[in-house]
Amino acid sequence: MNERLHTAYSPETFRAQAHALVDVLADHLAQAETGQQPTLNYLDPDDQLAYWQADFKKPVNADPLPLLRDMIGRSIHLHNPKFMGHQVTPPLPLAALTGLLTGLLNQGMAVYEMGMTANAFERIVTHWLAGRLSLGSEAGGLLTSGGTLANLTALLTARAVAAPTDVWENGTSDRLAIMVSDEAHYCVDRAARIMGLGTDGIIKIPTNDRFQMQTELLEPYLEQAKARGLTVFAVVGSACSTSTGSYDNLMAIADFCTKHNIWFHADGAHGGVAALSDTYRPLVQGIERADSVVVDFHKMMMIPALVTAVLYKRDTDSYRTFQQKAQYLWADANAKDWFNSGKRAFECTKLMMSAKVYAVLRTYGDEIFTENVDTLYGLARRFAGQIQQRAGFELAVEPESNIVCFRYVGDLTDPGQLDDLNNQIRRQLLRDGQFYIVQTTLRGRVYLRVSLMNPLTTDDHLATLLTEVERLGRAFSKKDAIVL
Ligand SMILES: *Cc1c(COP(=O)(O)O)cnc(C)c1O
């Protein structure tokens, strides 16, 4: 073997690098978790690119540690309790460590021998979660790379099972459609378009003032769709929606789907986990009646991205998603062999994602998931209370999950000025880097948006955030007043 390859594969080199890196990461965690440092050091995209372009031109360095340290410094820190922006979890260190192991073992998963343990774990983990969602004795499922792909997978299954024609085999000129709320995650729209449904095939049901699907409109919208020659084969319920974290009435959707023999898909990518909590289980009442459910482990379940479960009320349905013969992979393309991951998942080669979930379950028990959802949902309710008590703030809607939308109003009333003001506040927070929050547009107006993803975030951090928003709000309103 040539010298370079030999060194690169050397166990002793690995040992030394890994020990050093674990120390660096542990120090990083210790620092991030204090919340004393900025959550991110924001740099404009072009400046960031220029930095790394300059780095890329340097001669190779046999010691990777400076590079790895630099990557940490130039990343957003999810373990900082002031990280409360997008819906990505600060991963459990154990899950990340398991990721090191799975990275090195690199089992391909598609066929049994290439992921013997990981395929068994996947079966156990999906059955465990299906059980916690009360999907019934015939339930099962698979893991895939993210909620976006998971929703596409479930909708492909829905079409294979519930559409009147075999689209997979014959293609179709039928006008197929799904129904979904206008607050659903954009990936549902994208999945439908990938499936060739087009704009007409995505029937958006308006939401109420709590941003939940107006389920009483399902009947009239179905009638209209039929009159236009469309065949609705699936309804997607959001549990919860992305912008405001609102839960659709899954029971009402289940009733509608049962009545009309339509596939009921629940997008629980973010909030399906509420089923694991005695306190919050009522939010997902009806999810147990879904034909398919999607749950992201990398949102509310502390596993690094990407790990998503696609669960089916009838596990056998999952074998109909990709009815494809791959003779070189499988002896019998029609057998329902759970241990060949590639038969039911979109991916061919797939990460051993089940291992991270399994390791967490075996080490901490599933109570850790319950405690995380209880902690974060509780924190959001108390944060909403803080917002309502502060003069000059407005809560968009009472939070049902751990997502809270609000805005600073001060003494302004003009809607355009309020939008500008909150845009400015958010931009300044990003540049300051202490807190990381995001923004969203609700009914055409700009709101600040917080997803409480880090269980180390406290009421005090949130009070400090509001004080900071208020300080910026006051300063910017004054500046605006002068300009005006
Ligand atoms: C995040 C999210 C998705 C997309 O999942 P990814 O894992 O980011 O691909 C889909 N639906 C809902 C409701 C979500 O919150």
The ligand as an SDF file (V2000), in Angstrom:
LIG
                    3D

 15 15  0  0  0  0  0  0  0  0999 V2000
  -39.4170   19.7580    9.3690 C   0  0  0  0  0  0  0  0  0  0  0  0
  -40.6820   19.3020    8.8050 C   0  0  0  0  0  0  0  0  0  0  0  0
  -40.6980   18.6010    7.5910 C   0  0  0  0  0  0  0  0  0  0  0  0
  -39.4550   18.3560    6.7790 C   0  0  0  0  0  0  0  0  0  0  0  0
  -38.6170   17.4560    7.4160 O   0  0  0  0  0  0  0  0  0  0  0  0
  -37.0340   17.4160    7.0850 P   0  0  0  0  0  0  0  0  0  0  0  0
  -36.5650   16.3430    8.0070 O   0  0  0  0  0  0  0  0  0  0  0  0
  -36.5030   18.7580    7.3910 O   0  0  0  0  0  0  0  0  0  0  0  0
  -36.9020   17.0380    5.6550 O   0  0  0  0  0  0  0  0  0  0  0  0
  -41.9130   18.1550    7.1320 C   0  0  0  0  0  0  0  0  0  0  0  0
  -43.0430   18.3930    7.8010 N   0  0  0  0  0  0  0  0  0  0  0  0
  -43.0740   19.0520    8.9640 C   0  0  0  0  0  0  0  0  0  0  0  0
  -44.3730   19.2750    9.6640 C   0  0  0  0  0  0  0  0  0  0  0  0
  -41.8900   19.5320    9.5180 C   0  0  0  0  0  0  0  0  0  0  0  0
  -41.9040   20.1980   10.6790 O   0  0  0  0  0  0  0  0  0  0  0  0
  1  2  1  0
  2  3  1  0
  2 14  2  0
  3  4  1  0
  3 10  2  0
  4  5  1  0
  5  6  1  0
  6  7  2  0
  6  8  1  0
  6  9  1  0
 10 11  1  0
 11 12  2  0
 12 13  1  0
 12 14  1  0
 14 15  1  0
M  END
$$$$
